[in-house]
Amino acid sequence: FDSGSSHAAVLKVRPELKWPADMYLEGSDQHRGWFQTSLLTSVGMYGKPPYEQVLTHGFIVDGEGKKMSKSLGNVVSPQEVIDQYGADILRLWVASTDYRNDIRISQGIIKNLSESYRRIRNTARYLLANLKDFVPGRDDVPSEKMVEMDRWILQKLNGVIEKSNAAYNDYEFHIPTFAIHQFCVNELSSFYLDSSKDRMYADGTESISRKSGQTAMWVVLSSLTRMLAPVLSFTAEEIWQEMRSIDSGLPESIFLSDWPEKVNIPGGRELEEKWSKVLTVRSAISRVLENARTKNIIGHSLDARVEVERNSAPEAASAFTDEDLRVFSIVSGFSWVDEISDMAVVQIDGETSVKVGVDKARGEKCPRCWQYTEKGNEDGLCPRCASVLSK
């Protein structure tokens, strides 16, 4: 009764507090305790509940779902986690768990989470490394002039922002951390960053292709860092200070910055649908390239030339050029063909039914970009690299 009447004894009589409370937060055992006694006394006295929302959480158990006990030796100390992994890993564990159920913790769970954290951190490091010569405000490329791949990644980022906003508003804190991690793994690391390496490293420093990529990377880094700040507070602040060395006009702390907003990408939904087709083809090519690698036909993917039959991927073939697929697949040559020629490996991908042929690339390897060319100069440089170095 004492706790159940606290809304009247505390909230009602203190002018700096609000009645009814925005939220009552406690463990699931309080459905028959504090929540219920508060509800009964408030309805009896005032005719309505003393809270606008009720949020409950489960209890912390070990990795097998058992109650922690010193006698069982299954107690995991928060301080030990902080000492070994850092406070952000502990915060990530809390935020990555659906707290409405009992929350499991063990050394194995924490170790797995530290791997997820490392992936996010390494993604941020890679983005920062590609932005050292980028000046926001001066070098920005407007979305309508961006390379299509950059507009696509920003459209995918919009989806993460939208999902995170909805989840944070509903107190589903595990959803944003999962969505951001999946974005780092699937869209960024597995495709976008890998396929963008060539233009970021080998195109001219002032080229529109490179500036477009840097613009997209800056927006991605800024948005992800701010979305992570409520959870990975120390890491986000560390990233933010590195960003301030690039743009001194940023707020002094990430916690003084605004929440990220979605980027306006005209035709973004259609763009996303279009790119889903080419990603299917790329995944098929990647699997066949791996097969060619195991047969010692190629080493790196740039050692390869690829052919794909149009009728096995008609939508992608009508929307993307040979050069597009060469870039996306990170190979030295690509051709859409009616029928695959005499290639070392010809395979119909089991997951997509896309028919792919792979063989050793023709020509010599450019010492700068590592792509094979039949038009190298006396130094072996491909035409693109020779042009960049001549300026």
Secondary structure by P-SEA (a helix, b strand, c coil): cccccccccccccccccccccccccccccccccaaaaaaaaaaaccccccccbbbbbbbbbccccccccccccccccaaaaaacccaaaaaaaaaacccccbbbbcaaaaaaaaaaaaaaaaaaaaaaaacccccccccccccccccaaaaaaaaaaaaaaaaaaaaaaacaaaaaaaaaaaaacccccccccccccccccccccccaaaaaaaaaaaaaaaaaaaaacccaaaaaaaaaaaaaaaccccccccccccccccccccaaaaaaaaaaaaaaaaaaaaaaaaaaaaaccccccccbbbbbbccccaaaaacccaaaaaaaaccccccccccccccccccccccccbbbbbccccccccccccccccccccccccaaaaaaaac
